[in-house]
């Protein structure tokens, strides 16, 4: 089942892990997408940590990662799976254990974006 607002959030958040430098205008564009999504900051935080980060985090740790953008069909399918299991103790525990590895490379930008919401 398609959820256009959530899909736009997944796509916007995934940009944090692209193999490119995110500048002020890029962060502002992501913040705008998140702000108009209708999700609370708490829900956006959960989407960031439990749905998107587990899918794309490894891109920040490879030598030559994806830099143009993740394939939306692939991203949406993977994030949708994480959305369904985000209340699972196993998934939450795994995300908690890997939180630093999954978000260390993007946490500074995420804080800046979150401050704009």
PEFEN-V991767 format. One record per run of one state. SS is the DSSP state (h for helix, s for strand, l for the rest). FROM is the first residue (numbers start at 1). TO is the last residue. If there is no record, write none. Layout:
SS_FROM_TO + SS_FROM_TO
This chain:
l_1_3 + h_4_17 + l_18_23 + h_24_36 + l_37_40 + h_41_61 + l_62_71 + h_72_85 + l_86_88 + h_89_97 + l_98_98 + h_99_103 + l_104_106 + h_107_115 + l_116_117
